Amino acid sequence: MQSLYAKEISKLQSAEELFELLKEVQLDHPLCFYTLERCQQLFPLIEEINELKKEKNALILAHSYVHPDIIYTVADHTGDSFGLSMIAGHSEHSTLVFPSVRFMAETAKILNPTKMVIDPNPMGGCSLADSITAVEVRKLKALHPDFTFICYINTTAEVKAECDVCVTSSNVYKIIENIPSKKLFFLPDTLMGKNLQEFIESRRLNKILKVFEKGSCYVHEEFDVETIHLLKHSHKNLTILAHPECSPSVVAKAQVVGSTTGLMDHLKTHAKPGEKFLLLTECGIASRLKVERPDIELIGSCMVCKYMKSNHLEHIRDALLSPENYRVELDPNIQAKARKCLDEMFELSS
Protein backbone atom coordinates (compact mmCIF):
# COMPACT_ATOMS: atom_id res chain seq x y z
CA MET A 1 0.00 0.00 0.00
CA GLN A 2 1.08 3.59 -0.49
CA SER A 3 2.60 5.12 2.62
CA LEU A 4 0.11 7.14 4.63
CA TYR A 5 2.49 9.93 5.44
CA ALA A 6 5.21 10.05 2.75
CA LYS A 7 3.54 12.78 0.67
CA GLU A 8 2.61 14.83 3.72
CA ILE A 9 6.12 14.63 5.16
CA SER A 10 7.70 15.72 1.88
CA LYS A 11 5.75 18.98 2.24
CA LEU A 12 6.65 19.66 5.86
CA GLN A 13 8.59 22.81 6.68
CA SER A 14 9.65 22.20 10.27
CA ALA A 15 10.24 19.65 13.03
CA GLU A 16 7.17 21.02 14.79
CA GLU A 17 4.99 20.07 11.81
CA LEU A 18 6.63 16.64 11.78
CA PHE A 19 5.77 16.19 15.45
CA GLU A 20 2.10 17.08 14.84
CA LEU A 21 1.97 14.38 12.16
CA LEU A 22 3.76 11.64 14.12
CA LYS A 23 2.85 12.29 17.77
CA GLU A 24 0.31 9.44 17.88
CA VAL A 25 2.58 6.89 16.19
CA GLN A 26 3.71 4.20 18.61
CA LEU A 27 7.32 3.07 18.55
CA ASP A 28 8.68 -0.34 19.62
CA HIS A 29 7.38 -0.10 23.19
CA PRO A 30 3.74 0.62 24.14
CA LEU A 31 4.82 3.68 26.15
CA CYS A 32 7.14 5.09 23.48
CA PHE A 33 5.94 7.83 21.14
CA TYR A 34 7.53 10.52 19.03
CA THR A 35 8.49 13.56 21.04
CA LEU A 36 9.21 17.02 19.71
CA GLU A 37 12.87 16.53 20.60
CA ARG A 38 13.05 13.30 18.60
CA CYS A 39 11.36 14.95 15.62
CA GLN A 40 13.87 17.79 15.80
CA GLN A 41 16.65 15.20 15.56
CA LEU A 42 15.01 13.33 12.69
CA PHE A 43 13.82 16.22 10.54
CA PRO A 44 17.17 17.12 8.85
CA LEU A 45 17.83 13.47 8.04
CA ILE A 46 14.34 12.97 6.59
CA GLU A 47 14.75 16.10 4.46
CA GLU A 48 18.10 14.85 3.18
CA ILE A 49 16.67 11.45 2.23
CA ASN A 50 13.68 12.96 0.43
CA GLU A 51 16.01 15.21 -1.56
CA LEU A 52 18.21 12.25 -2.47
CA LYS A 53 15.12 10.30 -3.59
CA LYS A 54 14.34 13.03 -6.12
CA GLU A 55 17.94 13.30 -7.24
CA LYS A 56 18.36 9.53 -7.73
CA ASN A 57 14.83 8.88 -9.09
CA ALA A 58 14.44 6.41 -6.23
CA LEU A 59 11.44 4.64 -4.73
CA ILE A 60 11.60 3.43 -1.12
CA LEU A 61 9.72 0.18 -0.47
CA ALA A 62 9.51 -0.62 3.25
CA HIS A 63 8.39 -3.92 4.71
CA SER A 64 5.71 -3.66 7.40
CA TYR A 65 8.13 -5.08 9.98
CA VAL A 66 10.75 -2.29 9.76
CA HIS A 67 10.94 0.58 12.24
CA PRO A 68 8.21 3.27 12.22
CA ASP A 69 10.98 5.83 11.61
CA ILE A 70 11.11 4.49 8.06
CA ILE A 71 7.46 3.56 7.50
CA TYR A 72 6.06 6.92 8.54
CA THR A 73 8.72 9.27 7.19
CA VAL A 74 10.45 8.25 3.95
CA ALA A 75 8.72 5.08 2.68
CA ASP A 76 6.74 5.48 -0.53
CA HIS A 77 5.05 2.10 -0.15
CA THR A 78 4.65 -0.31 2.77
CA GLY A 79 3.65 -3.97 2.67
CA ASP A 80 5.03 -7.50 2.42
CA SER A 81 8.02 -8.51 0.31
CA PHE A 82 6.14 -9.94 -2.63
CA GLY A 83 3.60 -7.15 -2.89
CA LEU A 84 6.35 -4.53 -2.77
CA SER A 85 8.34 -6.32 -5.48
CA MET A 86 5.27 -6.26 -7.70
CA ILE A 87 4.77 -2.53 -7.05
CA ALA A 88 8.40 -2.03 -8.04
CA GLY A 89 7.76 -3.71 -11.37
CA HIS A 90 5.09 -1.17 -12.26
CA SER A 91 7.13 1.80 -11.12
CA GLU A 92 8.86 4.24 -13.45
CA HIS A 93 11.63 4.80 -10.91
CA SER A 94 15.06 3.61 -11.98
CA THR A 95 16.30 2.96 -8.43
CA LEU A 96 14.55 0.82 -5.82
CA VAL A 97 15.54 1.04 -2.16
CA PHE A 98 14.26 -1.96 -0.21
CA PRO A 99 14.69 -1.65 3.59
CA SER A 100 13.85 -5.17 4.72
CA VAL A 101 16.13 -8.24 4.65
CA ARG A 102 18.45 -9.50 1.94
CA PHE A 103 16.28 -12.17 0.32
CA MET A 104 13.52 -9.61 -0.23
CA ALA A 105 15.84 -7.22 -2.03
CA GLU A 106 17.00 -10.16 -4.15
CA THR A 107 13.40 -10.99 -5.07
CA ALA A 108 12.87 -7.39 -6.14
CA LYS A 109 15.96 -7.64 -8.34
CA ILE A 110 14.82 -10.92 -9.89
CA LEU A 111 11.49 -9.35 -10.82
CA ASN A 112 13.06 -6.05 -11.91
CA PRO A 113 16.33 -6.99 -13.64
CA THR A 114 16.82 -3.68 -15.46
CA LYS A 115 16.51 -1.52 -12.34
CA MET A 116 19.07 -0.74 -9.66
CA VAL A 117 17.95 -2.41 -6.43
CA ILE A 118 19.56 -1.16 -3.23
CA ASP A 119 19.71 -3.15 0.00
CA PRO A 120 20.51 -0.64 2.79
CA ASN A 121 20.40 -3.19 5.63
CA PRO A 122 23.87 -4.07 7.00
CA MET A 123 22.35 -6.97 8.97
CA GLY A 124 20.00 -8.32 6.35
CA GLY A 125 19.90 -11.95 7.39
CA CYS A 126 16.84 -14.07 8.12
CA SER A 127 16.76 -17.14 10.32
CA LEU A 128 14.44 -18.83 7.84
CA ALA A 129 16.22 -17.95 4.60
CA ASP A 130 19.60 -18.74 6.17
CA SER A 131 18.47 -22.22 7.23
CA ILE A 132 19.07 -23.81 3.82
CA THR A 133 21.58 -23.43 0.99
CA ALA A 134 21.52 -24.26 -2.71
CA VAL A 135 23.97 -27.11 -2.02
CA GLU A 136 21.52 -28.68 0.43
CA VAL A 137 18.68 -28.34 -2.08
CA ARG A 138 20.73 -30.13 -4.74
CA LYS A 139 21.41 -32.97 -2.30
CA LEU A 140 17.70 -33.25 -1.47
CA LYS A 141 16.81 -33.28 -5.16
CA ALA A 142 19.27 -36.13 -5.73
CA LEU A 143 17.55 -38.11 -2.94
CA HIS A 144 14.05 -37.31 -4.27
CA PRO A 145 14.38 -37.11 -8.07
CA ASP A 146 10.68 -37.57 -8.78
CA PHE A 147 9.51 -34.79 -6.42
CA THR A 148 8.53 -31.24 -7.37
CA PHE A 149 10.48 -28.81 -5.17
CA ILE A 150 8.52 -25.91 -3.71
CA CYS A 151 10.34 -23.09 -1.96
CA TYR A 152 8.89 -20.42 0.28
CA ILE A 153 9.66 -16.88 -0.84
CA ASN A 154 11.80 -16.52 2.31
CA THR A 155 14.80 -18.06 0.52
CA THR A 156 17.89 -16.79 -1.25
CA ALA A 157 18.05 -16.34 -5.01
CA GLU A 158 20.39 -19.36 -5.19
CA VAL A 159 17.81 -21.59 -3.48
CA LYS A 160 14.99 -20.31 -5.68
CA ALA A 161 17.13 -21.14 -8.72
CA GLU A 162 17.24 -24.79 -7.61
CA CYS A 163 13.48 -25.12 -7.08
CA ASP A 164 10.54 -25.66 -9.41
CA VAL A 165 8.05 -23.19 -7.97
CA CYS A 166 8.02 -20.46 -5.33
CA VAL A 167 5.14 -19.70 -2.95
CA THR A 168 4.17 -16.89 -0.60
CA SER A 169 2.15 -17.06 2.60
CA SER A 170 -0.82 -15.63 0.70
CA ASN A 171 -0.88 -18.11 -2.20
CA VAL A 172 0.74 -21.28 -0.83
CA TYR A 173 -2.52 -23.17 -0.19
CA LYS A 174 -3.87 -22.34 -3.64
CA ILE A 175 -0.67 -23.49 -5.30
CA ILE A 176 -0.61 -26.75 -3.32
CA GLU A 177 -4.11 -27.43 -4.66
CA ASN A 178 -3.35 -26.39 -8.24
CA ILE A 179 0.06 -27.96 -8.77
CA PRO A 180 -0.27 -31.05 -10.99
CA SER A 181 2.50 -33.04 -9.31
CA LYS A 182 1.49 -35.60 -6.69
CA LYS A 183 4.89 -35.70 -4.98
CA LEU A 184 5.95 -32.43 -3.38
CA PHE A 185 8.93 -31.32 -1.33
CA PHE A 186 8.46 -28.08 0.63
CA LEU A 187 11.28 -25.98 2.06
CA PRO A 188 12.61 -24.37 4.18
CA ASP A 189 9.86 -23.57 6.73
CA THR A 190 9.20 -26.67 8.82
CA LEU A 191 6.20 -25.21 10.64
CA MET A 192 4.51 -23.95 7.49
CA GLY A 193 5.23 -27.33 5.91
CA LYS A 194 3.44 -29.09 8.76
CA ASN A 195 0.49 -26.74 8.30
CA LEU A 196 0.47 -27.70 4.63
CA GLN A 197 0.50 -31.40 5.48
CA GLU A 198 -2.58 -30.90 7.66
CA PHE A 199 -4.19 -28.90 4.84
CA ILE A 200 -3.57 -31.75 2.38
CA GLU A 201 -5.07 -34.27 4.79
CA SER A 202 -8.10 -32.11 5.61
CA ARG A 203 -8.85 -31.54 1.92
CA ARG A 204 -8.11 -35.18 1.09
CA LEU A 205 -5.80 -34.14 -1.69
CA ASN A 206 -4.09 -37.00 -3.46
CA LYS A 207 -0.60 -35.67 -2.77
CA ILE A 208 2.48 -36.60 -0.77
CA LEU A 209 4.31 -33.73 0.92
CA LYS A 210 7.79 -34.02 2.38
CA VAL A 211 9.05 -31.13 4.49
CA PHE A 212 12.53 -29.80 5.21
CA GLU A 213 13.17 -30.38 8.92
CA LYS A 214 15.53 -27.56 9.95
CA GLY A 215 13.99 -24.22 8.92
CA SER A 216 11.87 -21.81 10.92
CA CYS A 217 11.26 -18.12 11.55
CA TYR A 218 12.56 -17.43 15.04
CA VAL A 219 9.84 -14.80 15.53
CA HIS A 220 6.83 -16.96 14.68
CA GLU A 221 8.04 -20.18 16.32
CA GLU A 222 7.94 -18.46 19.72
CA PHE A 223 4.13 -18.16 19.84
CA ASP A 224 2.52 -20.93 21.90
CA VAL A 225 -0.91 -22.34 22.70
CA GLU A 226 -0.52 -21.75 26.46
CA THR A 227 -0.35 -17.99 25.93
CA ILE A 228 -3.42 -18.11 23.70
CA HIS A 229 -5.40 -20.00 26.34
CA LEU A 230 -4.34 -17.56 29.05
CA LEU A 231 -5.33 -14.50 27.05
CA LYS A 232 -8.61 -15.98 25.86
CA HIS A 233 -9.49 -16.74 29.49
CA SER A 234 -8.74 -13.14 30.48
CA HIS A 235 -10.39 -11.52 27.45
CA LYS A 236 -13.75 -12.80 26.29
CA ASN A 237 -14.57 -12.68 22.57
CA LEU A 238 -10.88 -12.42 21.68
CA THR A 239 -10.21 -13.07 17.97
CA ILE A 240 -6.93 -14.81 17.12
CA LEU A 241 -5.04 -13.97 13.93
CA ALA A 242 -1.92 -15.96 13.01
CA HIS A 243 0.69 -16.06 10.30
CA PRO A 244 1.14 -19.53 8.67
CA GLU A 245 4.78 -19.55 9.84
CA CYS A 246 3.40 -20.30 13.34
CA SER A 247 3.17 -23.88 14.58
CA PRO A 248 0.16 -26.03 13.57
CA SER A 249 -1.10 -26.03 17.18
CA VAL A 250 -1.15 -22.23 17.16
CA VAL A 251 -2.67 -21.98 13.70
CA ALA A 252 -5.42 -24.38 14.78
CA LYS A 253 -6.51 -21.86 17.45
CA ALA A 254 -6.70 -18.94 15.02
CA GLN A 255 -9.90 -17.64 13.45
CA VAL A 256 -7.90 -15.94 10.70
CA VAL A 257 -4.67 -17.25 9.13
CA GLY A 258 -2.89 -15.15 6.55
CA SER A 259 0.14 -13.35 5.22
CA THR A 260 1.44 -10.08 6.62
CA THR A 261 -0.67 -8.10 4.17
CA GLY A 262 -3.61 -10.47 4.53
CA LEU A 263 -3.79 -10.02 8.30
CA MET A 264 -3.38 -6.28 7.99
CA ASP A 265 -6.07 -5.99 5.32
CA HIS A 266 -8.48 -8.17 7.31
CA LEU A 267 -8.20 -5.99 10.40
CA LYS A 268 -8.41 -2.73 8.49
CA THR A 269 -11.46 -3.90 6.53
CA HIS A 270 -13.45 -6.20 8.83
CA ALA A 271 -12.62 -5.26 12.42
CA LYS A 272 -15.38 -3.44 14.29
CA PRO A 273 -14.64 -0.60 16.73
CA GLY A 274 -13.90 -1.93 20.18
CA GLU A 275 -13.17 -5.51 19.07
CA LYS A 276 -10.25 -7.32 20.72
CA PHE A 277 -7.59 -9.15 18.73
CA LEU A 278 -4.52 -11.24 19.44
CA LEU A 279 -2.10 -10.79 16.54
CA LEU A 280 0.48 -13.57 16.24
CA THR A 281 3.17 -12.15 13.99
CA GLU A 282 5.98 -9.56 14.10
CA CYS A 283 5.37 -6.33 16.01
CA GLY A 284 5.44 -4.13 12.92
CA ILE A 285 1.80 -4.80 12.07
CA ALA A 286 0.70 -3.99 15.62
CA SER A 287 2.56 -0.67 15.43
CA ARG A 288 0.84 0.19 12.15
CA LEU A 289 -2.59 -0.75 13.47
CA LYS A 290 -2.16 1.59 16.43
CA VAL A 291 -2.12 4.35 13.81
CA GLU A 292 -4.39 3.00 11.09
CA ARG A 293 -7.05 1.32 13.31
CA PRO A 294 -6.81 3.04 16.72
CA ASP A 295 -10.43 2.07 17.43
CA ILE A 296 -9.64 -1.64 17.91
CA GLU A 297 -7.85 -3.23 20.86
CA LEU A 298 -4.74 -5.39 20.44
CA ILE A 299 -4.22 -7.79 23.34
CA GLY A 300 -0.94 -9.37 24.40
CA SER A 301 2.63 -8.83 23.30
CA CYS A 302 4.24 -9.44 19.94
CA MET A 303 7.71 -10.50 18.79
CA VAL A 304 10.34 -8.23 17.25
CA CYS A 305 12.43 -9.33 14.26
CA LYS A 306 15.98 -8.15 14.96
CA TYR A 307 16.83 -8.37 11.27
CA MET A 308 13.99 -6.16 10.12
CA LYS A 309 14.53 -3.68 12.93
CA SER A 310 18.20 -3.34 11.96
CA ASN A 311 17.13 -1.03 9.12
CA HIS A 312 17.67 2.65 10.00
CA LEU A 313 17.22 6.01 8.31
CA GLU A 314 20.97 6.58 8.37
CA HIS A 315 21.49 3.39 6.35
CA ILE A 316 19.00 4.55 3.72
CA ARG A 317 20.71 7.95 3.50
CA ASP A 318 24.14 6.32 3.11
CA ALA A 319 22.84 3.92 0.46
CA LEU A 320 21.37 6.75 -1.58
CA LEU A 321 24.60 8.72 -1.29
CA SER A 322 26.72 5.76 -2.49
CA PRO A 323 24.33 3.34 -4.24
CA GLU A 324 27.15 1.42 -5.92
CA ASN A 325 28.19 0.10 -2.49
CA TYR A 326 24.71 -1.24 -1.69
CA ARG A 327 23.34 -2.46 -5.01
CA VAL A 328 22.06 -6.02 -5.33
CA GLU A 329 23.97 -7.99 -7.97
CA LEU A 330 23.00 -11.54 -8.97
CA ASP A 331 24.66 -14.06 -11.23
CA PRO A 332 22.71 -13.91 -14.54
CA ASN A 333 22.28 -17.69 -14.64
CA ILE A 334 20.95 -17.82 -11.07
CA GLN A 335 18.71 -14.83 -11.74
CA ALA A 336 17.20 -16.48 -14.84
CA LYS A 337 16.52 -19.76 -13.02
CA ALA A 338 15.06 -18.00 -9.99
CA ARG A 339 12.80 -15.96 -12.28
CA LYS A 340 11.50 -19.20 -13.82
CA CYS A 341 10.67 -20.42 -10.30
CA LEU A 342 8.73 -17.20 -9.62
CA ASP A 343 7.00 -17.27 -13.01
CA GLU A 344 5.73 -20.76 -12.24
CA MET A 345 4.20 -19.33 -9.07
CA PHE A 346 2.36 -16.68 -11.10
CA GLU A 347 1.04 -19.38 -13.43
CA LEU A 348 -0.22 -21.67 -10.66
CA SER A 349 -1.76 -18.93 -8.55
CA SER A 350 -3.58 -17.15 -11.36
Secondary structure, 3 states (H helix, E strand, C coil): CECCCHHHHHCCCCHHHHHHHHCCCECCCCCCECCHHHHHHHHHHHHHHHHHHHHHCEEEEEECCCCHHHHCCCCCEEECHHHHHHHHHCCCCCEEECCCCHHHHHHHHHHCCCCEEECCCCCCCCCCHHHCCHHHHHHHHHHCCCCEEEEECCCCHHHHHHCCEEECCCCHHHHHHHCCCCEEEEECEHHHHHHHHHHHHHHCCCCEEEECCCECCCCHHHCCHHHHHHHHHHCCCEEEEECCCCCHHHHCCCCEECCHHHHHHHHHHHCCCCCEEEEECEHHHHHHHHHHCCCCEECCCCECCCCHHHCCHHHHHHHHHCHHHCECCCCHHHHHHHHHHHHHHHHHHC
